[in-house]
Amino acid sequence: MISISETTQQQIRTIITAAFAAASQAGDLPQAEPADFIVEVPADTTRGDFATNAAMTNARAMRMPPVKIAQALLQHMDFSGTLLDRAEAAGPGFINFFVKPLWFGSILDEITAAGDRYGRSDYGAGKKVMVEFVSANPTGPMHMGNARGGAIGDCLAAALDWAGYDVTREFYVNDAGNQIERFGISLEVRYLQLYKGEEAVELPEDCYHGSDIIDHAKAFAQEFGDRYVEEDSRVRRDALIAFALPKNIRKLEEDLLRYRIKYDVWFRESTLHPDGVNLILDILEKKGLTYRQDGALWYKATEFGGEKDEVLVRANGIPTYFAADIAYHYNKFAVRHFDRVINIWGADHHGHVARLKGAMDAVGLEGDKLDIVLMQLVRLMKDGEPYRMSKRSGKAITLSDLIEEVPIDAARFFFIMREPGSPLDFDLDLAARESSENPVFYVQYAHARICSILKNLGAEGITPKALSPEDYGVLTAPEERELIRRLGQLPEEIIAAARDYDPAKLTYYLTDVATLFHKFYNTCRCKGVDEPLQQARLNLCVITRTVLRNVLELLKIGAPEVM
């Protein structure tokens, strides 16, 4: 679907291009290739529904004042077959376009016809896209960065789906490598301490010190007793890992499901060892991009944009995380054939971006098909002060803590209220507040208010009837037309959110629509006016409800009918 607003902008571009050609042929403008120009919705639509800077961008090439170029173009514009009414020159050379009243009715008719599919488009043409996000270390609980990354990744994936892409949501389970070794050692120490005492078995500083490790060790001891106390260390660690790791992964999945995130694929790093990693090593060695030094195998990363060469296999024979990461992304492109891969990472991973994209080029793939969205940190606020500790554990707040503290609707909305690259202050008090100051409450209240209007009028026998685009011609108030105009921009907003990897555009859009509806409601009565106007306004309410509900459902945020 291409929205009527977007179609009109394309028509204006066509009209202007034809006007340049006709004006040149008539001798009103020089024979010159027109420079590029923009067509946009102006900030002040009382002076025009659309505007262009075409005359201004061509002033230098045509050696004419913009005002004269604008006047020449106006004389050669043909609006036939469009919903455009007229155009006028303004200011230093802008050209403003005005639509016919039927344009507004056509938008409402388009939304009515599309219903719960309004906003969808085929912009992405079915291209396969993977969004990999959260991918939290399974050795412990998820933190605030994971909570923000989860909302960003899930909502971005939804926007891509609505924009016509074939989307896969993926979680990369780091169940191999050094962190799992540390996990095993941590569990082993805590298990042995239960039988030998903390003084007899010391926990290394670089291990995991969380209470969850102790809980796992106790649960293991409860089930197996002291059977593994005198066992070989490797056997003991493997048994502890096999016992605890699946529980951690299951907890990750349960917490994410509570957060309304369901992945299509849980991809285990362990499946890349040894074959996937060995394949990468073989490709790079055959290309002459590896060398040995100090017993380790190195990759010549500097030949592909890296700041320094990177170790692929340590001197102890264990592949590095980077080697597995190359194998993982090779699998995404070369094995599963995704057209584009999007990773949501914390900003602290910025140094890894260029080297991983370069590694894709090095193994014969296209690094520019890998996009990384870097996400800034979250600062939790409570009572106007930074809030860092969980009441329950005394440690940093986890995702599980958060969704017990604030409504999930608020959590998802707040985490995508700012662009991923902007730091975010998450106000716990505001997120739980039921007032118009809370942005998600404000949006949801607009939806509930419409449901209440329709319910109350329905009780009086006043119900919406099917209307034609022409029937909406009675909606002439500025509040009505501004609301309609914004409703008509939803497909473009979803495409922009998908294209720019920025689901914050959709929370901005929801807030705009809610604000415009509240203004309309406070100015334009649905009761006590003549029936044609009453019916047009009732239908405008229904259509606004459809748009709000569609975007809220896209974001997996509730659309309550009563508040």
N, C-alpha and C positions, 0 to 999 in steps of 0.2 A: 504494500500500500504506500502510495506517495500522497501526503496530505494535500488538501486544497491550498493551504498556505504555501507549501513548497512548490506545488504546481504553478501557482500564481507568480512566484518569484522567477521560476524558469520562463514563464510566458513573458514577463517583463524584460528579461535578458534578451529573449528572441526579438521582442518589439524594438528594443534599443539598438541591437545589432542591425536589424533591417532598416531602422531609421538612419543610422550612420551611412549605410550603403546608398539609400535613396537620397539623402542630403548631399552626399558626395557627387552622385550622378547628376543632381540638379544644379550643382555648382554652389550650393549653400555652405558646404564644408570642403576643405582640401581633400585631395585624393591621398589618403594615408590609412594605414592599418590601425584601427582603433586600439588604444591601450586597454588593459583589463580594468574592470570596475566591479563594484559590489552592489548588490541589491539587498536591502535589509528592512526590518520593521523598525521605524524610528522610535526613540524614547517617548516622544510626544506625538501620539497618533491623531491628535486633533488637526494637525497640519498635513496629514496624509497617512494612508494605511501602509504604504511602502515608500522607500526613498532610494535614490541612487546617486552616486558621485561620478557618474560617467562623464559629465561635461568637465568636471574638475581634473580628472585623471588624464584627459586628452588635451588640456590647454597647452602644454608645452609642445607636444608633437605637432599639433595643428596650428600653433602660434596664433591663437585666438583667445580672447577672454572667455572664461567658463560660461558667463551669462549668455554670450552670443551663441556659443555651442549649444547650450540648453534650448534657446529659442529656435535654433535651426532643427534640432531633434524633435521638438514638440510639433513642428509643422509637418513632419513626415511620419508621425506615429499612427499605427492602425490597430485599434483595439477589437476589431471584429473577431467573434468566436471566443471571447474571454469575458470574465466577470468584472473587468476593469471599466470604470466610468469615465475617468478623465485624468490628465496629468497637468501639473503646474510647475513653473520654475520658482525657486525660492532662494533667498539669501545670496551667497556668493556664486551660486551655480548648481545647487542641488536641484533635483527633479523629484517632486512628490507625486505619488500615484494614489488615486482614490478608487475604491471598489464600489460596485453596485450593492444595494441592500440585499439582493439575492445571494451574494457571496456569503454572508453570515448564515443565512438559512441553509445553504448548501453544506456548510461545515456541520451544522447540527444534524442534518439529514445523513451525512456520512457517518457520524458517530453512532447514530441510532441504528443504522444498517449493520455496522460492524459489531456493536454490542461489546461483549466481553473480550473480543479480539481487537478492539480499537487500540491502536498504538503499535501493533505488529506491522512489520514490513519485510520485504525480501532484500534489504540492503546488503546483507552478508552473503546472499546467493548460495546458501547451503554449505559454505566452506567449513571444514573441520577445524575447530578451535578447542584447545585444552586450557582450562584455567586451573593451575595448581596453587593451592593456598593452605595456610595454617601449617601443615606438615610439621607439627610440634614433635619435639623429641619424646619418644614413648617411655623414657626413663623417669618422667615426672609429670605433674599436672600442667595444664595450659595457663598461661599468664595473660596480662592485659593486651600485649601485642598480638597474641593469637586471637583474642576476642575481636580486636579491630580488624585484623587481617581476615577473620572469618566472615564478618559482615561485608567488608569490601569485596572479597572474592566471590561470595555467594550472590551478592546483588549485581556485581559486574557480569557474572555468568548469566544471570537472569536477563539483564539488559541485552547481552549478546544474543541470547536465544530469541528474545522479542524482535531483535533487529535482523533476524533471518539467518543466523549462524547455526551450525550443528555443534553443540557445546557439550563438552565432557568436563565434569568437576572431578578433580583428583587430589588425593591425599598421599603424600610420599612418606612411607613408614621407615624411619631410620633404624632398622632392626639388625644392623651389622656395623662393624668398625669399632673404633676406640671407645665411643660412648657406651656401647653395649658391654665392652670389656670392663669399663669402670662401674657400670651398673652391676655386673656380676661380682666384682670385687667388693662393692659396697654391701650387696646382699650377703655375701659370704662372711664378711666381718661381723655384720649385725647378727647373723645366725650363730656364729661361733661365740659371740659375746654372751648370748643367752645361756650358754653352757659353761663358758670358761671365765666370764667376767670381762668388763671393759678394760681393766688394767692389763689383762693377759693378751688381748688382741686389740691393737690400736687401728682406728680408721684413718687411712691416709688423707692428707689435706685435699688432694685433688679428686676425692671421691664424692659421692652424693650424700649429703648430711641431713636430708629431709626426714620428717617423721614417717612419711609413706614407706621409706625403705625399712624402717623398724617394724611397721605394720605387716609388710610382706614377710619379713623374716619370722615374725611370731606366727603368722598364718601357716607358713611352711613347716615350722616346728610343731605346730599343733597337729598337722596332717602326717608328718613323717617322723616326728620325734627326733632322737639323736642319731638316726640311721646314717646321716651324712657327716657326722662330726669327725670321724676317723677316716673318711673316704678321701681318695685322691682329690687334690684341689680343683683340677680341671673338671672332673666328674661332678664335684659338688657345685661349682659355679654354673655349669651347664644345666644342672637340675634346678637350681634356684632361678636362673633366667627363664627356663621353660615354664616354671611355675608362675613367675611374677609378670613377665612381659605380656602374655596374652591378656592378663587382667588389666594392665595399664592401657593396652590398645582398646580393649572393650570399654573401659572408662572414657577414653577419648571419644570413641564413637557415640557413647550414650550422652555425654555432655554436649557434643555437637548436634545430636538429634534434638535434644532439649532446646538448643539454640536455633533450631529449625534448619539445620544444614545437613543435607543427605548427599553423600558423595556417590558418584557413579563407579569410581575405582579407588580401591585402597591398594596402592602399589608398594610392594615390599622391596626394600633395598637388597635384602638377602638373595632375591631371585637374580640379581645381577652378578652374583659371585658363584663360580669363577668365570663362567662363559662370557657374560656381557662385558666385564672389565677386560678380560683377556683379548677380546675382539678389538677393543679400543687400543690396547697396548700394541697389538699386531699392526693395526692401521697406521698408527703414529710411527712405529719403528720402520715400517716399509717406506714411509714418506721421508725418512731421515730426520724426524723431528724429536728423537729421543737420544739421550746419552747417559752413560753411567758415571757417577761421581760419589765417592765415599760410600760405596756399596749400595747406593740408592739409584733408582731409575728416574731420570728427569725428563720433562717435556719442555721444548724450546718455546715457551709461551711468548717471549719477547718478539718472536717473528710474526705473531698474530695479535699485537696490540697489548700484550701483558706488560706490567711494569718490571717483572722479573720472571725467570724460569721457575717452574713448579715441579715438586716431587710427585711422581705418580705411584711409585712403590718404595716404601721405606727399606732401610737396610735390613730390617728383620723380616722382609718378605711380605708385609701386610700392605695392601693397596691403600692409598690415601682417600679421604672423602672426595677430593677433587676428581680422582680417577673414576670413582663410582658415579659422581655427578655428570661427568662427560658421558659415561655409559648410559645413564638414565635418560639424558636428553637425546642421545643418539637413538635410543629406543623410541622416544616420542616421535621423532621425525622419520627415521629410516625404517623402523619396524611397524609402527602404528600409523604412520603417514598423516600426521596432523599438518594442516596448512599453516597454522600459527600456534605458538605456545606462549601463554602468558603466565608468569610467576609473580605472586605477591610476596614480597620480601620486606623485612625490616630495613630501615635506612642504614643500619650498621653493616649491611652486606653490600654496600655500594661498590666496594673495591672488587667484588667478585663478578660484577656485571660484565665488564669488558673482557675479562679472561675467559669467562664461560662462552660468551658470544664468539670470541676469537677461536676457542677450541672447536666450536661447531664448524667454523670455516676450515680449521685444520684437518678435521676428519672428513671433509668433502661435502658438508652440508651448508646451508645458508644461515649464517648467524643473525642476519637482520630479520629472520622470521621468529626469532626468540625475543620477546619483549618482557622487560622486568619493570614492575610497578613497585617503586620504593615507598614504603609507608613510614611516616614519622611516628614518634612516640606518643603515648597517651599518658596524661597526668590526671589521676583521679582527684576530685575536689569534694570536700564535705565541710559545711559550715564556713565556707570561704577559705579553707586551708587545704593544702595537699594531704591526701589520705592514702596511706601506703599499707596499712596492716589489716589483716583479717582478724576479726574478733575471736574467731574460733581457734585458729592455729598460731596467731601471733606472727605469721609470716606474710609475704606479699600476697595480695588478693589474687585469686585465680578466677578463671572463667566460671567455674562452678559457684564460687562465692558471689560473683557479680550477679548472676541470674537468679540468685536467691535474694539479693539486695534490691534490685530494681526490676520492673516489668520487662519481659523480653522484647515487647514492641518498642519500648524506649531504648533499650540497649542497641538493637539493630539500627534504629533511626539515628540515634546520637552518633554512633560510630561512622556513619557515612554522611554526616552533616558538613564535613569539610573535605576538601580534596585530599587524596591519600598522602600527597607530599607536604601537607600542612600539619604542624603539631596540633594536638587536640586536648583541650581541657574537658574532661567528662564530669559534669556536675551531678553527683549522686542525689542531692536534694531536689534539684530541678527535674531530674528524670523520673522521680517518684511523685512529683506534684501534679495534682489534677486541677490545672488552671491554664488559661490561655498563654501564660508565660512559657509553658512546656510545649515546644514545637510539635511533638507527635500528638499530644492531647489536642492542640489547636487544630491540627489537620483532621484528626478523627472526629472531633466535635462538629466540623463542617459536614462530614458524612452523616453523622447521627442527626444533626439538625435537619438535613434534607429528608431523612427517613421520617422524622417527626412531623414535618410539614405535610408530607404526602399522606401519612397516617391520619392526621387530624382532619385534613380536607376530605379524605376518603370517607371518614365517618359521617361527613355531611353530604355525601353523595357526589362530591366533586373529584373526578378522576381524570388523568391525562388521556387525551384522544390522539390518534395518529394524525400527524400534520405533514403537509408538503413543504418544500423549501420556501415557497411563496408565502405560506401562512406565517412564517417568522418575520415577515416584513414589518410587523407592528413593534418589534423589539428595536427601538431607536435610542433608548437612553444610553448615555456613555457607560454606565455601570454594566448594562446588558452586553453591549458590544465588546467592551474590554474583556469580560469574562469569556465570551464566545471566541474571541481572537486567541486567548490563551489556551482554551480547550483544544482548539484546532492545531496547536503546535506540539501536541504530545508525541506523534511519530518522530518528529525532528529531534525532540529532546531525548528520546530513547536512543536514537541513532547516534546523537552526539555523546551520550553517556558511554555507549559501546565503543565508538570510534576513539574517544579520548581516554578511555579506561578510567572513567570518573563517575561513579554512581551518585556522587553528591549533587549532580545536576538534577537528579530526580527528587531529592528532598527539597531543593530550591523550588522546583516546579510545583510540588505538592503544596508548599507553603504559599506560593503565589496564587494558585487556584483557590485555596481556602480563603485567603485574604480577599480576593476578588468576589468570591461567593458571599462572604459576610457583608461586603459593601453593597452588593446587589440586594441581599436580603433586607438590609437596613433602609434601602432607598425604594425598592420596587415591590409593591404589594402583590401577592398572588390571590388575595381575596378582596372582594368589593370593587373589582374592575370589570369592564365588559368582557364577555366570554372569549372573543378572539385573543385579547391580550392575556387573559387569565390562562387560557390553554397554552399559549406560547411560553409563558413564564413557568407554568407547571412542567412542561416538557424540558425547558432549560434546566430546571431543578433535577429532573430525572437523568438528563444527560450529564450534568455535573457530577451526580452521584456515580454514574458509570465510570467516568474518568478517574475520580478519586479512588474508587474501589479497584480499578484495573492496576493503578500504580502501586497502591498499598499491597495488593496481592502479589504483584511482581517482586516487591521487596520483602514478602512474607511477613507483613505487618497487618494486624487485625483491622477490619473495617466495621466497627460496632454500629448497630442500629439504634442503640439506646445508651446514653451516658448520664 
